Amino acid sequence: MMKLNLTIQRKAVLDIVQHADDHPTAADVMDRLRSNGYAFAYGTVYNSLRYLTEAGLVKELKLGEAASRYDARTEDHHHIVCMRCGRVDEVTTELPAQWLGEAAQETNYHVHHASVVLEGVCGACSALSNE
């Protein structure tokens, strides 16, 4: 296990991700840092996010979008993405063991981790289209 070296910059980035409820992108983190009075370079933010991911303090989410998003919840869980507005929410429902077993049998893999991304239309967007 790596020894943590939380510089001022890394701690500030971690605080932003930990207090976010929307799985921010690196650009979102940068904007929030600026609004909090920090003036870090983009490279510093990206490097801090990479360090925090490698240290296991945040999770990098690749949800089929151009930019990765970051999540301070590092335990296994899944995500659902709104196909209209891009909102991302967490799904804590566990995958059925039978499904994982069938996937392992079909592919001859030993499954160590599963991450599912569901796509749909969020309640707010559904309400707009029903008006």
C-alpha positions in Angstrom: 0.0 0.0 0.0 1.3 3.4 -0.9 2.1 6.0 1.7 -0.3 8.9 1.3 1.1 12.3 0.4 -1.8 14.7 0.5 -0.4 18.0 -0.6 -2.6 21.1 -0.3 -3.6 20.7 -3.9 -4.5 17.1 -3.6 -6.5 17.7 -0.4 -8.4 20.6 -2.1 -9.3 18.3 -5.1 -10.3 15.5 -2.7 -12.6 17.8 -0.8 -14.3 18.9 -4.0 -15.0 15.3 -5.1 -16.0 14.2 -1.6 -18.6 17.0 -1.3 -19.9 16.6 -4.8 -23.3 15.0 -5.4 -22.9 14.8 -9.2 -19.8 12.8 -10.1 -17.8 15.8 -11.4 -15.5 15.8 -14.4 -11.9 17.3 -14.0 -13.3 20.5 -15.6 -16.1 20.6 -13.0 -13.5 20.1 -10.2 -11.4 23.0 -11.7 -14.4 25.3 -11.8 -15.3 24.5 -8.2 -11.7 25.1 -7.0 -11.7 28.5 -8.7 -15.0 29.4 -7.1 -13.4 28.5 -3.8 -10.5 30.8 -4.4 -7.9 28.3 -5.6 -5.8 29.0 -8.7 -4.4 25.6 -9.6 -3.2 24.8 -13.1 -5.2 22.2 -15.1 -2.2 19.9 -15.0 -2.2 20.0 -11.2 -5.9 19.1 -11.0 -5.5 16.2 -13.5 -2.3 14.9 -11.7 -4.1 15.2 -8.3 -7.1 13.2 -9.6 -4.8 10.6 -11.0 -2.9 10.3 -7.7 -6.1 10.2 -5.7 -7.4 7.4 -8.0 -4.2 5.4 -7.7 -4.3 5.9 -3.9 -7.9 4.5 -3.9 -9.4 7.6 -2.4 -11.6 8.3 -5.5 -12.9 6.2 -8.3 -12.5 7.3 -12.0 -15.7 6.6 -13.9 -15.7 6.0 -17.6 -19.3 6.2 -18.5 -19.2 6.3 -22.3 -18.7 10.1 -22.2 -15.7 11.9 -23.6 -14.5 13.0 -20.1 -14.1 10.8 -17.1 -16.0 11.6 -13.9 -14.9 11.1 -10.3 -16.6 9.6 -7.3 -15.5 9.6 -3.7 -17.6 6.4 -3.1 -15.0 3.7 -3.7 -17.0 0.6 -2.6 -18.6 -1.4 -5.5 -21.7 0.2 -6.9 -23.1 0.9 -10.3 -24.3 4.0 -12.1 -27.2 5.2 -14.3 -26.8 8.0 -16.8 -29.6 10.2 -18.2 -29.4 10.1 -22.0 -30.9 13.6 -22.3 -29.2 15.8 -19.6 -26.2 13.6 -18.7 -27.1 13.4 -15.0 -25.3 10.5 -13.3 -26.8 8.7 -10.2 -25.6 5.8 -8.2 -27.3 2.4 -8.2 -26.6 0.3 -5.1 -28.6 -2.8 -6.2 -26.3 -5.8 -6.3 -25.9 -7.7 -9.5 -27.4 -11.2 -9.3 -24.7 -13.9 -8.6 -26.3 -16.0 -11.2 -25.6 -13.4 -13.8 -22.0 -13.1 -12.8 -21.7 -16.9 -12.9 -23.3 -17.2 -16.3 -21.0 -14.4 -17.7 -17.9 -16.3 -16.3 -19.1 -19.5 -17.8 -19.8 -18.0 -21.2 -16.4 -16.2 -21.4 -14.2 -18.6 -19.4 -13.1 -15.7 -17.2 -12.8 -15.6 -13.5 -14.8 -12.5 -12.6 -13.2 -10.3 -10.0 -15.2 -7.1 -10.4 -18.3 -5.9 -12.2 -19.3 -2.4 -13.0 -22.6 -1.7 -14.8 -23.6 1.5 -16.4 -27.3 1.8 -17.1 -28.8 4.4 -19.4 -32.2 5.9 -19.3 -34.1 9.2 -18.9 -34.1 10.8 -15.5 -37.4 11.9 -13.8 -36.8 15.6 -14.5 -36.3 15.0 -18.2 -39.3 12.6 -18.3 -41.4 15.3 -16.7 -40.3 17.9 -19.3 -41.2 15.6 -22.2 -44.7 14.9 -20.7 -45.7 18.5 -20.7 
